[in-house]
Amino acid sequence: MHTITTKPWKLTQAVEHYAESGVRGVSVWQDSAQELGPLKSGDLIRENNLEVVSYVRGGFFPHSSKAKRDKAIHDNKKMIDEAAELGAPMLVLVCGAEPNLDLEESRKQIQGGIEDIVHYAAENKVQLTIEPLHPMYADTRSAINTLRQANVMAEAIASEWVGVAVDVYHLWWDPDLEKEIYRCQEHGNFSAFHICDWNVPTTDLLLDRGLMGEGCIKLDQIKKWVIKSGFEGFHEVEIFSEKFWKQDQKKFMDKIVKSYSDYWRS
């Protein structure tokens, strides 16, 4: 579970209810770790027999000004420090984009930014995990929009401390998805797998993700590709939804458990 999925809960509440519901791993968003701080947050999660899966989110490397690029490097090193304190094995990167730059320049700056901090990440034993985002976010959120682009970048950097996240919400439409999932695993870069669904019609391109099985993503097919590739990590539920955040979160948690069980049996 990503803590953003049950955003209204503080981490102390989330961990209690996750443990009760049979969740085994937690991806911690930075805001949810502020209540206790990263160190105590990690301890709390492990004390409840849960695993810290990742820390979310670093990135946002491209900028027109050098001062802002330098600040991004500083901010990402701080996120690496916090991930290490938390005990997270990876820091998920939403890589960023700059509307005043063309996409190729943004991608060059992303690769350069990751290369600037990869040794620092290695020293702290935190992998940097590139997450490609849907093309609708290519303006400001990420110039990495396909799994192929993420794979090419990870392979070019060629470090065991750089991996790739596969998020079905961002990649379900990609005609090369199956091939690139296998490629990702073959190169040892497949680090994270995020699941939810795409509602039809969707009412908000950021905050209207659906429960697994509610929308048009062929989750059963993508899951088979992921398993066939040899990926053995967590299948992480990551849902941004104003609709669900307004609901009773315990009842929402019950819905998540049911939809996940149905997804896993499919």
PyMOL commands that set and color helices and strands:
alter all, ss='L'
color gray80, all
select helices_A, chain A and resi 3-6+11-21+30-33+38-47+66-86+103-123+135-137+147-157+168-171+177-186+219-229+242-245+249-265
alter helices_A, ss='H'
color red, helices_A
select strands_A, chain A and resi 25-29+51-59+90-94+127-130+162-167+190-195+197-198+209-210+235-237
alter strands_A, ss='S'
color yellow, strands_A
deselect
rebuild
show_as cartoon
